[in-house]
């Protein structure tokens, strides 16, 4: 590997002396090519490690949020069809799903992806929504069997 002439040439040490510090173990030494290469590689390795450590926190979008939203909409519709969720309860639950979906779209549009904290926030909202769906399905309010199913 040949280095540019400003770096000291082929096998010549750089003309960098540490004369500023007359005392100590490095007084008067010059920095050679191998030392500069080691410094360069150490810097490159550290910057690569730093860049890759940022990626998992930045791109935490693995599609689980969308899958959970789709399942919850299916739960609501199944409850509506079976009569366990009334028309008003269905309206409230679907409005809650729309709010969560709007928040997800907002978070994705501002950063292009979901961070770990944003995904956790959405998951907590989806957990609460799932509890609400379960509560509405099992609260004893039912559509009368003689009445037709209204709405979605």
Buried (B, 14 or more C-beta within 10 A) or exposed (E): EEBEEEEBEEEEBBEEEEEEEEEEEEEEBEBBBEBBEEEEEEEEEEEEEEEEEEEEEEBBBEEEBEEBBEEBBEBBBEBBEEBBBBEEBBEBBBEBBEEBBEBBEEBBEEEEEBBEEBBEBBEEBBEEBBEBBEEBBEEEEEBEEEEEEEEE
